[in-house]
Amino acid sequence: MYMEREKIIKIFAENLRAERARKKYSQEYLAERADITPEYLARVEHEKYSPSLVVIAKLALALGITVDKLIPLDV
């Protein structure tokens, strides 16, 4: 199944914001845990940047979840 790039980015950003809110992490705290800047995280959450696979993995680890919680494979 094919999914458009924009849709993947949108779903990822929505799921990232939801998981961060669920954990009650600030952008600054999550960015620190993931070893990225808060500005970069904000741009990812607002669909301005498309993060690399490494950054996606770092964010998932920092949130204590698996990557498929951020990018569901069944969409």
N, C-alpha and C positions, 0 to 999 in steps of 0.2 A: 504494500500500500504506500502511496506517495503522499507526503504531507508538505505543504508549502513552507519555505524558510520562515516567513513572517509568523505563521501560525505556531511553529515550534518555539520561536523566540517569545511569543506572547504567552504561551502555556508555561514555558519555563519561568518567565518573570512572575507570572501570577502564582505559581506554585512556590517559588522562592520566597515571595513576600508572605504568603500564607504560612509557610513553615517557620519563617523568622518570627512572625507575629505569635504563632502558637507557642514557640519557645520563649517569647517575650524578650527577644534579643534586639538591641538597638542595631542600627546599621554599623555603627562604629565598633561595637562588640563583635558582631559576626565578621566584619572585615578583618579585625585583628586576629580572630581565631583562624580565619582562612588565609591569612598572610597576603591580603590585598588591601588597597586603599579604600576608605569609605566612599570617596568620589567614584571610583570604579564600580563599586557595589551599587551605588545609587543609579548609575547609568545603566547597569545591567537590569536592575529592578524596573527601570522606566523604559526598557526596550530600546535604549539608545546604542548599547553595545551587545554584541553576540560573544559570549565568553568562550574561551578555548576549552577543550576537554579537560585539561589539567585544572583549570579554574573551577569547572563544574564539579570535578571530583573533590577539590579542596573545600568547596562550599558544602557538599553533601557530608563530608567527614566532619566539618565544623558544626553542622547541624545534627550530627549523629543519625543520619538517615542514609539510605541507598540512593544512587543516582536515579533509579526509576521512579522515585517519589517526586523528583523534580521534572523528569521527562517521561511520562507514562508511555509505554510502548504500544498500548492498545488504543491510542487516540485515532 
